[in-house]
Every structure is written in structure tokens, then in C-alpha cells.
Amino acid sequence: ANFQLCGLKFISDASVCDAPTSCKSQQHLRSIHAIARAGATRCIRQLVLTAMQGMRQFFVLACSCVAAAMAPPRLARRRFIGAATAFVPGLAVGANLPSDNGAKGDQRGTVAALVPIFRVASGIAQASRAVQVGKLQDAQKALDAIPSTEKPFKRLFDEYSEPVSYKQNFKDKNAFLVYYTQGFDGAGRPSIEAPDAKEERQTRQYGYRNDAWAAVDDARAEVKYCIDEKADTAELSSMLKRASAALDGYLSLAPSSDVAAARAKL
């Protein structure tokens, strides 16, 4: 952009220059004009394209917000807007590795760190039983005992979960390099993409944790809707089943002795 602006200035300077010594030849002057015009054209075209893209993104976001405001109460507004705008360039986000949520990990892999996760599973089970007998207020109370925001909820799991390894961080930040070198990690060394039991466990724990949060968050919004609107509880039951399945999957990755010890502490 600086070069293009300088080119525009050059036209102005050259157009008022009559002295033969101001440039070497008329051909040189014509070349300067041509370069400046091309630069100005590219600059204007890029400005127009950028403006159009910005307007398009704003329009899609505005439509999504209006649609969210008109959505049924059973849809969690945050999740609806996130899904509706996921395809907008610059707004979609994703992660292969868990982001920092404040987990210290000083009791990682211990029974003490597993007990809070069992409490979450117990709360989900209580909510499911309450829904089955029509006691929605009790179900809401059981879900309210579970952390209500994403970071504290996921922190409970990450205090116990397998940590992200240096190799995982390297592969995530250098995916292009790893792909084109086919995971080469030095002569006589195994590929950096070779299967690793700890990495596999961490990946599965990460997935179950995320599934559990999504289902619990949906169930919390759904139980409120069912109470306020006296609606059918079929979808609520389905959400709680998804949450329970995610917790079962997560706990299945823990040693059976730890699972038994943590259950005994409830």
C-alpha cells in the first residue's frame, strides 16, 4: 500500500515537471505512469473487495442474531449463534488441543482428582431419575450442583486427565512440516506420527469431556424450558443420556481400582 501511495504521488510530481533533467527520457516517464496506474488499480480493487467482504460478514452476523432472538426458548442462545455463524470467515474457531482453563494438574491421575468427576456423573444420574418420575424441579436442582460455566466444568476433568505432551504441541503447531516430512524425527528414530498410548488416551478424554459439557449445557437450558412451558421431556431425557454416556466413556479410561476408590468416597 505504501508503494502504491508513493506511485500516486509520483504522478503528481511528474505531471508538473517540465525540465528535461527531471527524468532521463519520456519512456522512463511513461513507465513511471504505467506502474503508478497499475498500483492504484490494484489498491482500489483490494479496498472494494475488503469492503464487500466486511459487509457480507456483518449481514450474516446480523441475520444470525435476529434468528437467535426469534428462536424457541429451548435453544440455548449462545450455542445457536455459535452454530449459525460458524461458517463466517474470521468468526469460526476450532482447536485440536484443550485450551488453558486454570487446571493445576498437581493431583493428576489420582483418586482425589477423580472424585469431583464422579460427583458430576452422580448429579446427571440424579437428574435423569428425577425426570423419569416427573420431578423437574429436582432435576434442575441436581444440574445446578454441576459447574454452570464451561471453564470450571472442564477444569474438573483436566485436573485428572492425561496432560498434553510436548510432541502433541509440536505436531499441532507444525502440522504442515510434519505432513510433508512424513513425521521424520531423525535418522533411526520412529516417526513423530507413530501411535502413542498416552496421546490416544488424552485425545479420548478430551473428546468425552467436551461431549459431557455440551450435553449438560443443553440439558440445563432444556429443563428450564420444560418447567416454564410445561413441555414434553423426551428431548431432556435424550440430552441427559448423552451426558451420562460421555461420563461413562471418560471413566472407562481410568484404572478400575481408581474408579472403585472414587465411587466409595461419594
N, C-alpha and C positions, 0 to 999 in steps of 0.2 A: 504494500500500500504506500509506503514511503517513496519507493521508486516511481510509482505511478504519479504521485503528487508532485514529485520533483520534475517528472516529464511534463506535466501540465504547466508548471512554472517556466520550464524551458521554452515552451511555445510562446509564452507571453514575452519573455526576454528576447527571443529571436525575431519576433514579428516587428519589433521597434528598432531593430539593429540594421542600419544601412551601411555601416562601414565595411569595406571588403575584408578588413583584417579581423572582423568578429568571428568568422569561421573560415575554414580552409577552402570551401567550394560550395556551390549551390547544391551539389549532390550530397554533401555532408549535411547541409541544412534540411534537405528533403528526407534524409534518413532519420534525422532527429524528430521531425514532424511525424513520420510514419510510426516510429517507436512510441512516441508520446500518445498518438491516437489509439494505437493498439492497447497500450496500458490503460488509458482512460476507458476504453470499451470494456475491457476485462473487469475493471474496477466497478463500473456501473452495473454490469451483468451480475457480478457477485453480490452487490448490495441488494439488487432486486430479488435474487434467489433467496438470500438470507431473510429478507423481509417477508417474502411469501411463506417460507418455512415457519417463521415465527408466528405469523397469523394463523397458519393451519394448526399448529400445536395449541395455540390459545383457543381456537374454535373447538377443537376436540375436547380440551380440558373443560371448557365452559359447558359443553353439551353433557359431558360425563357428570359434572356437578349437579346440573339440573335433573338429570335422570336419577341421580342418587337421592336427591331431595324428594322425588316422586316415588321412590322405591317403597315396597311394602316394609313395615316396621321389622319384619323378621330378618331382613337382610342387614347385617352389620354395616354401617355406613363406610367405615374405614376400609373394610375388605371389598365392598362393592366398587368404591372409587379406585382402589388399587388395581382391581381386575380390569376395570373399564379403561384405565389409562396406561395399562402395561405395554401397549403397542406404540405409544407415543415416543419418538426418539428423544433421548435425554431424560426421560422420566422412568423408564423401566430399569429395574435393578435386579441383580441376582448375585448369588455367592455360592462357591463350591465349598468354602470352609466357614466355620462359625465365626461370627464377629465377636469382639470383646464385650462381655456383659458384666464384668466385675468379678467373675468367679476366681477365687484364690487358688483352688486346687490343692491346698495343703493337707486335705484328707482324701485325696483322690484314690478311688478304688477300695475304700474302707467301708465297713458296715455302717459307721456313723454317717457317712455321706449318702448311703443308700436309703436310710430311714426316711428322710423327707420326700423322696420319690415314692416310697410306699404310701406315705400319707396322701399324696396326690391320687394314687391309684385307689386308695380307700375312699376318698371323697367322691371320685367318679362312680365307684360301686354303690355308695350310699345314694347318690343322686339317681342312679338307674333304678334302684329298688323303690325309691320314693315315687318316681314317675309311673312305675308299673302299678302302684296302688292308688294313683291319682293324687298324691300329696305333693303338688308342685311347689308349695312354699318351702317344704322340707328339702326338695331338690335344689331350689335356689340357694338355700342356706348352706347346703353341702358344697355347692360350686363356689359360693362366696368365700369359703375357707381356703380355696386354692388361690395362689397369687393371680391377681386380676390383670396385670400388665405383662407384656412379653418378656422384658429383660429379667425381672425377678423369677418368672416361671422357668425360663431356660437356664438361669443361673443355678437353680437347684440341680438340674441334670448335669451341667458342666462341672459341678464340684466333684461329681463321681466319674464322669465319662473319661475315656481314653483321651489324652491330650493330642493336639495336632503336632505332628513330627516336623523336624526341620526339612526332611525330604518332601513332605506334602506341601509345605510352604514354598519350597523351591519349584516344585512342579507347577503349582498354581500361578506363580509369578513369571515362570519361564516356559509356559505351555508351548509357544512357537518353537523355541530352541529344542525342547525335549522331543517334540514331534519330528522335527527334521533331522535330528541326530539319532532317532530311534532309541532314545533313552541311554545313549552311550555315557558311561560314567568312569571311563578309564580302562586301559588295557588289563584284561584278566579279571575285571570286576563285573558282577551281574548288572543287567540293565536297571536303570533307575525306575523303570516301569514294572519291574518284576513284582508279582503278588507279595503282599506283606500282611500277615495276620492282624497285627495291631492296627494298621491303616484301615483294613477292611472292617474291623470292629468299630473304630472311630466313625467311619462313614455311616455304618448302620445305626449306631447310637444317635448320630446327628440327624438322620432321617426320621427315626422314631420320635425323637424329641420334638422335631418340627411338626410332625403329624399330630402328636398329642396336643401341642399348643393350638393348632388350627381347629381341632375338633372341640376342645374345651372352650375356646373363644366363641365359636359358633353356638355351642350349647348354652353358654351363659346368655347370649342375646336371644336365643330361641325360647328359653324358659320364661324370660320376661315377657316375650310376645304372647306365649301361651297363657300366662296369668292375666295379662291385660286384656287380651282379645278372646279369652276362653276358647282357644283354638285346639285343634287335634294335636296330639303329642307324638304322632308317628315319626315326624322328622326329628324331633328332640331325642327320641329313643335311638334313632339311627346315628345321630351325632355322638351320643354317649357310648354307643357300641364302637364307633370309630376310635374314640378316645381310649376306651378300655383295651382295644386291640393294639393300639400304639404302645400303651404302657406294658402290656404283656410281652410285646416284641422286644421292648427295651430291657425288661427284667430278665428275659430269656438269655440275654448276652452276659449276665452277671453269673459268677460261680454259684452253684446251688447252695453251698454252705452259707454264703453271704446272704442269699435270698431268705433262707430259713432263719438266720440270726436277725435280720432286719424285720422280718414279719413278727418275730417273737417280741420285739421291742415296742410294737404298736399298742 
